[in-house]
Amino acid sequence: MKKANKKIRAAIVIIGNEILSGRTQDVNVSFLAKWLNDLGVSVEEVRIIEDKEESIVKTIKEVKNNFKYVFTTGGIGPTHDDITSKSIAKAFNLSCRYHKEAYDILEKYYKPGEFNEGRKKMAKMPENAKLILNPLTAAPGFIIKNIYVLHGVPEIMKKMF
């Protein structure tokens, strides 16, 4: 008897009030879905959620066990509403702290005096996160278990691939 090919399943989570309000049009889903499907990974779910800790934590807890891969975009920049990193850490019951390598990358990228608190925040990640390097603006994304956390700005997200 032949074994059935087991599908590799993925989900995409877009995080951002700007998408939900209609101020910004999402183009990340089509890019990610095409890229994953071309690799033989079946995108079976897409969610667009608000920049709210409870929503991010709840969504990550729901999808992390149901899919081999989960890709998130948005919420890892320097502004006050960029709370994805700490929310994902909370979903895994991990602390969110400065990632030494990410901090060093950002510190070298910015001119003296430009590496402010907002930019330092981009180096905070769940403990034991692995970096996804960013050749465009230096601010890395990260991987924690099966969750791949990417920037929401399409040009940056695409370069991270």
C-alpha positions in Angstrom: 0.0 0.0 0.0 1.4 3.4 -0.9 1.9 6.0 1.7 -0.1 9.2 1.0 2.1 12.3 0.6 1.7 14.2 3.7 1.1 17.9 3.0 3.4 20.5 4.6 0.9 23.0 6.0 1.5 26.7 6.8 -0.4 29.7 8.1 0.2 33.4 7.6 -0.6 36.0 10.3 -0.7 39.6 9.3 -0.4 41.9 12.3 -1.5 45.5 11.9 -4.2 48.0 12.6 -3.3 49.8 9.4 -4.3 46.8 7.4 -7.6 46.3 9.3 -8.5 50.0 8.9 -7.9 50.0 5.2 -5.2 52.7 5.4 -2.6 50.2 4.1 -3.3 47.4 1.5 -1.7 44.1 2.3 0.6 42.6 -0.4 2.6 40.3 1.9 0.0 37.4 1.8 0.2 37.0 -2.0 4.0 37.1 -2.0 4.4 34.6 0.9 1.6 32.3 -0.4 3.1 32.1 -3.9 6.7 31.6 -2.5 5.5 28.8 -0.1 3.3 27.1 -2.6 6.1 27.1 -5.2 8.1 25.2 -2.5 5.3 22.7 -2.0 4.1 24.2 1.2 0.3 24.5 1.4 -0.9 27.8 2.9 -4.1 26.7 4.5 -4.9 29.7 6.7 -4.4 33.5 6.6 -5.4 35.8 9.5 -5.2 39.5 9.7 -5.2 40.7 13.4 -4.9 43.9 15.3 -1.8 45.3 17.1 -3.2 44.1 20.4 -1.3 41.8 22.8 -4.3 39.6 23.6 -5.1 39.1 19.9 -1.5 38.2 19.0 -1.0 35.8 22.0 -4.3 34.1 21.3 -3.7 33.7 17.6 -0.1 32.4 18.0 -1.3 29.9 20.6 -4.0 28.7 18.2 -1.8 28.3 15.1 1.5 27.2 16.5 0.3 23.6 17.0 -1.8 23.3 13.9 0.8 24.1 11.3 4.3 23.1 10.5 5.2 26.7 9.7 3.6 30.0 10.7 4.8 33.3 9.1 3.9 36.6 10.7 4.4 40.0 9.3 4.2 43.3 11.1 4.7 44.8 14.6 8.5 44.5 15.0 9.5 48.0 14.3 10.5 50.9 16.6 7.0 52.5 17.3 4.9 52.2 20.4 2.4 49.8 18.7 5.1 47.4 17.7 4.4 44.7 20.3 4.7 41.5 18.2 8.0 40.3 19.8 6.8 40.6 23.4 3.4 39.1 22.5 5.0 36.1 20.8 7.3 35.6 23.8 4.2 35.6 26.0 2.5 33.0 23.8 5.4 30.7 24.4 5.8 31.6 28.1 9.3 33.0 27.4 10.9 36.2 28.5 11.5 39.0 25.9 14.9 40.5 26.2 17.7 42.1 24.1 19.1 39.6 21.7 22.9 40.2 21.8 23.5 39.6 18.1 20.5 41.7 17.0 21.6 44.5 19.4 25.1 44.5 18.0 23.9 44.5 14.4 21.6 47.5 15.1 24.2 49.4 17.1 26.7 49.1 14.2 24.1 50.1 11.6 23.0 53.4 13.2 25.3 56.4 13.4 26.4 57.4 17.0 23.4 59.1 18.7 20.8 57.6 16.4 20.5 54.2 18.2 17.6 55.5 20.4 15.2 53.6 22.6 12.7 52.9 19.8 15.4 51.4 17.6 16.9 49.4 20.6 13.4 47.9 21.0 13.9 46.1 17.6 16.6 44.0 19.3 14.1 42.7 21.9 13.0 39.1 21.1 11.9 36.0 22.9 14.7 34.2 24.6 16.5 31.7 22.4 15.2 33.2 19.2 17.2 32.7 16.0 17.7 35.7 13.8 16.4 36.3 10.3 18.8 38.7 8.8 17.6 41.9 7.1 19.9 43.1 4.4 17.8 46.2 3.7 17.5 48.0 7.0 19.5 45.8 9.4 16.6 45.3 11.9 16.3 41.5 12.0 13.3 39.3 12.3 13.4 36.1 14.2 12.4 32.4 14.5 11.0 30.9 17.6 10.1 27.2 17.2 8.0 27.1 14.1 7.1 30.8 14.0 8.9 33.0 11.5 8.5 36.7 12.4 9.1 39.2 9.6 8.7 42.9 9.1 5.5 44.2 7.7 6.9 46.6 5.2 6.8 44.5 1.9 10.2 45.6 0.5 11.9 44.7 3.8 10.0 41.4 4.2 10.9 40.3 0.6 14.6 41.1 1.1 14.6 39.0 4.3 13.8 36.0 2.0 
